[in-house]
Amino acid sequence: MLATISQRIRRYRTRLLMRSALSGGPLYRLLSRNAGDRFDNRAEGWDQMVGEHEYKWFDPLDAALDHIAPSLQPELVLDVGGGTGRAAYHIARRYPGAHVAVIDLAPRMLEFGKQRGRRENLPGISFVAGDSTGLPVTSSSADLAFILNAPVNPPEMARVLKPGGLVVLAFTYGHHTPMYLDEETARQALGRSGFVSIEAGTRGEGSWVAGVLGYVDS
Ligand SMILES: C[S@@+](CC[C@H](N)C(=O)[O-])C[C@H]1O[C@@H](n2cnc3c(N)ncnc32)[C@H](O)[C@@H]1O
């Protein structure tokens, strides 16, 4: 009973965190204090868990890319809130010509992913410490930014993407994913930040919402 109540409170808090990350305001800053520490303590276990579920973990991300941009040939790809980089290594195989960077708050998640990449001779990718509400990335530089099961800040996505660049929000377990945004909320938030041609879909248990950064007349 107590476990159920505490699970519900945790779930509610995580959903509030996801919503508040959209603007990155004071509530988000309050809720996200120590967010990196929480994942740092789970780096190895998290990486192993994603590894065991790889056959479906990236399904919604692949589904979005297959649907919205089947012939995309990106130069710079950002995996925001990418943790130990499992999805980034997957995407680096999909786009061998691209430079892929994982950005995450949790240094130990990043370090674990980097070390595993070296041990297993995985494709070269970058691991960079940073917050999704203030990315350490040059403006208008990325062709694709994806966020898988992590907090999203659309204004910052719009800043770092090139005009015409693609953002993909993906959730491995659809609405059962703890760090989840419903389609309508995601569509509205992306639209407010200048994304157009917004589409959404599902594959297996996963769901996705994606948009293209519109061109601004100057
Ligand atoms: C549920 S895990 C998902 C990791 C990975 N994307 C995956 O699907 O395996 C959420 C990740 O988001 C990171 N994170 C949470 N808040 C963040 C923020 N504001 N900026 C960057 N990363 C953040 C956490 O450190 C954690 O690695």
The ligand as a MOL file (V3000), in Angstrom:
LIG
                    3D

  0  0  0     0  0            999 V3000
M  V30 BEGIN CTAB
M  V30 COUNTS 27 29 0 0 0
M  V30 BEGIN ATOM
M  V30 1 C 15.1150 7.8660 -18.2290 0
M  V30 2 S 16.7760 8.2760 -18.6290 0 CHG=1
M  V30 3 C 16.8030 8.0330 -20.3870 0
M  V30 4 C 18.1990 7.8110 -20.9230 0
M  V30 5 C 18.2250 7.4600 -22.4140 0
M  V30 6 N 17.7050 8.5240 -23.2370 0
M  V30 7 C 17.4820 6.1800 -22.6580 0
M  V30 8 O 16.3390 6.2020 -23.1610 0
M  V30 9 O 18.0430 5.1270 -22.3140 0 CHG=-1
M  V30 10 C 16.7040 10.0470 -18.4980 0
M  V30 11 C 18.0680 10.6980 -18.7040 0
M  V30 12 O 17.8560 12.0890 -18.7860 0
M  V30 13 C 18.8840 12.7280 -18.0610 0
M  V30 14 N 18.3660 14.0460 -17.7000 0
M  V30 15 C 17.3960 14.3530 -16.8090 0
M  V30 16 N 17.1780 15.6760 -16.8040 0
M  V30 17 C 18.0270 16.2000 -17.7290 0
M  V30 18 C 18.2860 17.5100 -18.1770 0
M  V30 19 N 17.6260 18.5550 -17.6930 0
M  V30 20 N 19.2350 17.6990 -19.1090 0
M  V30 21 C 19.9380 16.6570 -19.6220 0
M  V30 22 N 19.7310 15.3860 -19.2210 0
M  V30 23 C 18.8030 15.1670 -18.2910 0
M  V30 24 C 19.1710 11.8130 -16.8880 0
M  V30 25 O 20.4450 12.0570 -16.3180 0
M  V30 26 C 19.0660 10.4570 -17.5750 0
M  V30 27 O 20.2850 10.0260 -18.0900 0
M  V30 END ATOM
M  V30 BEGIN BOND
M  V30 1 1 1 2
M  V30 2 1 2 3
M  V30 3 1 2 10
M  V30 4 1 3 4
M  V30 5 1 4 5
M  V30 6 1 5 6
M  V30 7 1 5 7
M  V30 8 2 7 8
M  V30 9 1 7 9
M  V30 10 1 10 11
M  V30 11 1 11 12
M  V30 12 1 11 26
M  V30 13 1 12 13
M  V30 14 1 13 14
M  V30 15 1 13 24
M  V30 16 1 14 15
M  V30 17 1 14 23
M  V30 18 2 15 16
M  V30 19 1 16 17
M  V30 20 1 17 18
M  V30 21 2 17 23
M  V30 22 1 18 19
M  V30 23 2 18 20
M  V30 24 1 20 21
M  V30 25 2 21 22
M  V30 26 1 22 23
M  V30 27 1 24 25
M  V30 28 1 24 26
M  V30 29 1 26 27
M  V30 END BOND
M  V30 END CTAB
M  END
